[in-house]
Amino acid sequence: MISPDDERITYALLLPGINVGGHSLLPMTVLRDILIGLGFSDVRTYLQSGNAVFTTSLTATQVVSTAGKALGEILGRDLAVVVRTAEQLVAVVQGWPFDRAADPTTKHVMFLQQASDGENLGEMPQGTAEQYWVCGTHIYLYLPGGMGRSKLGASVTRRLARTGATARNWNTVSALRDMASERS
């Protein structure tokens, strides 16, 4: 049980493959209710793609385990839950390694459960302008043609599909950073 005296941490929860292509349907009201039922407070969801921000005294590992189990039962499959603190999201945005003035629709971040040295990516197809950068538990993707038409983006997603990873566009990353920062 959570004690009122425990230190509260603000987390962003990122779920992979939620409400995409008619699969893994999870209304955000249900997600919010599940998270509240787990004892998390100040729960807010963002968009319809499995993003939530909340506070709790649990560690990140405990959040991943608790939320992963509860949501996996609802969805009927194992779920690779990814969480980041408000401070970590600020660092992700500050760490963008490419042109900061680039159109936000060209900027994406893969959030990984475990740090990567990039070896699992092997030789990646890179278009003349497409770039990626591996930075611990994040992979930054600069995709001038967007994610939908990118060979690099598709290859990264495919190679990391079983490793506990989920991608977010720059607008979502920035919005989650803002939502989490206003609570911490």
C-alpha positions in Angstrom: 0.0 0.0 0.0 1.2 3.5 -0.8 1.9 5.7 2.2 1.1 9.5 1.9 4.7 10.1 3.3 6.3 8.2 0.4 8.1 10.3 -2.2 6.0 10.6 -5.3 7.5 10.3 -8.8 5.9 11.4 -12.0 6.1 8.9 -14.8 5.0 8.7 -18.4 3.7 5.3 -19.5 4.2 4.3 -23.2 2.4 1.2 -24.4 3.3 -0.3 -27.8 0.8 -1.1 -30.4 -2.3 0.2 -28.7 -5.3 1.1 -30.9 -3.2 0.7 -34.1 -4.9 -0.9 -37.1 -7.8 -2.2 -35.1 -5.6 -4.3 -32.9 -5.1 -4.2 -29.1 -8.0 -1.9 -28.6 -7.9 -0.1 -25.2 -10.0 3.0 -24.6 -8.1 5.6 -22.8 -10.9 5.8 -20.2 -10.2 2.1 -19.4 -6.4 2.7 -19.3 -7.0 5.6 -16.9 -9.3 3.5 -14.7 -6.8 0.7 -14.5 -4.0 3.0 -13.5 -6.1 4.6 -10.9 -7.1 1.2 -9.6 -3.4 0.3 -9.2 -3.1 3.2 -6.9 -1.5 5.7 -9.3 -2.7 9.3 -8.9 -3.0 12.4 -11.1 -3.6 10.1 -14.1 -3.9 11.8 -17.5 -3.9 10.1 -20.8 -2.6 11.6 -24.1 -4.1 10.7 -27.5 -5.6 7.3 -28.1 -2.3 5.4 -28.5 -1.4 4.2 -25.0 0.2 7.2 -23.4 -0.4 8.2 -19.8 1.2 10.4 -17.2 0.7 9.8 -13.4 2.4 10.0 -10.0 3.3 7.1 -7.7 5.8 6.2 -5.0 6.6 3.0 -6.8 9.9 2.5 -8.6 10.0 2.3 -12.4 10.6 -1.4 -12.2 7.5 -1.8 -9.9 5.4 0.3 -12.3 6.5 -1.8 -15.3 5.7 -5.0 -13.5 2.4 -3.9 -11.9 1.0 -2.1 -15.0 2.3 -4.7 -17.4 0.6 -7.5 -15.6 -2.8 -5.6 -15.2 -2.8 -4.4 -18.8 -1.6 -7.7 -20.2 -4.6 -9.4 -18.5 -7.0 -6.9 -20.1 -5.4 -7.2 -23.6 -4.8 -11.0 -23.4 -1.1 -10.7 -24.3 2.2 -9.9 -22.8 2.7 -6.2 -22.9 6.1 -4.4 -23.1 5.4 -1.5 -20.8 7.9 1.4 -21.1 8.1 4.2 -18.5 10.1 7.3 -18.2 10.3 9.9 -15.4 9.7 13.6 -16.1 13.5 14.2 -15.9 14.2 11.4 -18.3 11.7 12.9 -20.9 13.4 16.3 -20.5 16.7 14.7 -21.2 15.3 12.9 -24.3 14.1 16.1 -25.8 17.4 17.9 -24.9 19.4 15.1 -26.4 18.0 15.3 -29.9 21.3 14.8 -31.9 20.2 16.1 -35.3 18.9 19.5 -36.7 16.9 21.0 -33.8 15.0 23.2 -36.3 13.8 20.2 -38.3 10.0 19.8 -38.9 8.6 17.9 -35.9 7.0 15.4 -38.3 10.5 14.2 -39.3 11.6 13.5 -35.7 10.8 10.2 -33.8 12.1 8.4 -30.8 12.1 4.7 -30.1 11.8 4.1 -26.3 13.5 0.9 -25.2 13.0 -1.1 -22.1 16.6 -2.0 -22.0 19.7 0.0 -23.1 21.0 -0.9 -26.5 24.5 -0.5 -28.0 22.9 -0.7 -31.4 24.4 -4.1 -32.2 21.0 -5.7 -32.5 20.2 -3.3 -35.3 23.0 -4.6 -37.5 23.4 -2.9 -40.9 20.5 -0.5 -41.3 19.2 0.8 -44.5 19.8 4.5 -44.6 18.5 6.8 -47.2 20.5 9.8 -48.2 18.8 11.9 -45.6 17.5 9.4 -43.0 19.6 9.1 -39.9 19.4 7.3 -36.6 21.3 7.6 -33.3 21.4 5.0 -30.5 21.6 6.6 -27.1 21.2 4.0 -24.3 17.4 3.4 -23.9 16.5 5.6 -26.8 17.0 5.6 -30.5 16.5 8.9 -32.3 15.2 8.8 -35.8 15.4 11.6 -38.3 13.1 10.7 -41.2 12.5 13.6 -43.6 9.9 11.6 -45.5 8.0 10.6 -42.3 7.8 7.3 -40.5 5.2 5.8 -42.9 7.4 5.8 -46.0 10.7 5.2 -44.3 12.8 2.1 -44.9 15.0 3.0 -41.9 12.0 3.5 -39.6 10.4 0.2 -40.7 13.7 -1.7 -40.3 14.3 -0.3 -36.8 10.7 -1.1 -35.7 10.9 -4.6 -37.1 14.2 -5.4 -35.5 13.2 -4.1 -32.1 9.6 -5.5 -32.2 10.4 -8.3 -29.7 12.7 -6.3 -27.4 10.3 -4.1 -25.5 10.3 -0.9 -27.6 7.8 1.6 -28.8 8.1 4.6 -31.1 6.6 8.1 -30.6 6.7 11.1 -32.9 8.2 14.3 -31.7 5.0 16.1 -30.9 3.9 13.2 -28.6 7.4 13.1 -27.0 7.2 16.9 -26.4 3.6 16.7 -25.1 4.4 13.9 -22.6 7.5 15.8 -21.4 5.3 18.9 -20.8 2.6 16.9 -19.0 5.1 15.1 -16.8 7.1 18.3 -16.1 4.1 20.2 -14.8 3.5 17.5 -12.2 7.0 17.1 -10.9 
